[in-house]
Amino acid sequence: MAQLSFTEHPASVGETYGEHMASAWGFAARMALGAGACFVHGIFPFLCVTTGSGTIRELYARMISHRLRPSAQSGFGSLESASL
C-alpha cells in the first residue's frame, strides 16, 4: 500500500488539502441529494424522473471541467477506475 499522504493527491489535481476537502464534500452533498431524489422516484415513479441521471451528468461535467491534467493516474481511485 502506498504511503498515506494528505497532500499528494490534492496537489496532483491543483488543489490544497482544504480546497480538495471542500470540493469532495460538495460532491458528497450533491450525490446525497441525487440519491434522495432516486429514493423518492422509487416510491413515486412520477416524481424526480430525470434528477438522478441529471445529477450524474452534472457531477461528471464538473469533475472533467476542473481536471488540470490531460488524463488521471491509472489505478485505484483514478477517474479511469470510476464507473461514471
Sequence and secondary structure as in RCSB ss.txt:
>XXXX:A:sequence
MAQLSFTEHPASVGETYGEHMASAWGFAARMALGAGACFVHGIFPFLCVTTGSGTIRELYARMISHRLRPSAQSG
FGSLESASL
>XXXX:A:secstr
     SSHHHHHTT  HHHHHHHHHHHHHHHHHHHHHHHHHHHSTTSSTTHHHHHHHHHHHHHHHT  SSS  SS
TTSGGGS  
